[in-house]
């Protein structure tokens, strides 16, 4: 499954109004994951199972308030701690780093 197929799957689930963030291994288990920002600002993690599927197809809400960003990117393990990180860009141009610690934001 390539990125466009993943994004299409997620967009179909919520009517096409979410923002899928493709990246890589977010949770540090060695398998690719997908993040999705829902219209209400919830950040949902879809953990990959390593076999072109999901550990839990419903995803796991790991944050809220993400709809305030004009753009969010998943640069991978930005701070080299073994877990994926996110960078959110505010409308005024500021960039904020969000470091994931495996069980929560650090």
N, C-alpha and C positions, 0 to 999 in steps of 0.2 A: 504494500500500500504506500503510495507516494503522498507528499504533502497535500496536493490538490484533492486527492481522495479523502484524506483525513478531514480537511476543511469542509468538503462537501458533506461528509457524514455529520459533522457537528452542526453545520448550518441547517441541514434538514431537520435536525432535532428541535431547534428553537425557532424555525421560520426564517432564518437567514439574517438575524440581527445581532449575532454575537461576533466576537473577534477572536479567531483561533490563532494561537501563537505556536508555531512549529519550532522545534529546537532539537532536542536530543534528550539525554538522560538527566531529568530534573531531580529525581529522588535518590540518585547515587547507587542504583541497583544494577547498572550496566545495560539496561534496556531503554529504548527510546520512549519518551512520554510526550503528551500534548497538553498544553494549557489553553483554556478558553475563558474569555471574559464575557459574561452574560450582560444583557442590557441594563439590569439592575445593579451592576457593579460587582457581582460575585465572581471570584476567580475559582475556576474548577480545574482540578488536575485529573487527567485520564492517564493512569499508569499502564504502560505497555507490558505485555506478557512475554515479549521476545519472539513471538510466533505470529506476527501480524494481527494481533488482537489485543484485548484489554483485560486487565486483572479484574476490574469492576467497570462494566460498560456505562454505568450511571455517573461515574466520576465522583470526585471528593471535593467539596468546597473547602478551600484552604485560605480564603481571604474575602474581604468585602471592600467596597469603596473604590474599586479600580476603574470605574467609569469617569472619574475626574481627570484622567490622563488623556492627553491628545494622542499619545502613542506609547505603547509598551513593547519592549524588545526582550528577547531571551538570549543573552550572549553566551549561554553555557555557564561553566563554573568560573565566573569572573574573578572571584577572590581566592580561588585555589584551595577551597576547604572540602572538596569532594561532592558538593551539592550544587545544583543549578541556581542561578540568581536571575533577578529581573531588574531592568532599568525602566522606570516610568518617567515620561517627559510631560511636564505640566504645560498648560497653554502659554505661560509666560516664558518658556524656554528652559526652566530649571530641570535638571535631570536628577532623579533620586534612585539610589541603589537599594534594592531589597534583597538581603541575603537569606536564603532558605537554609535551615539547619537540620533538615530531615524530618523534624516533627513540628516545626514552627518557624516563624520569621525571627532572625537575629539582628 
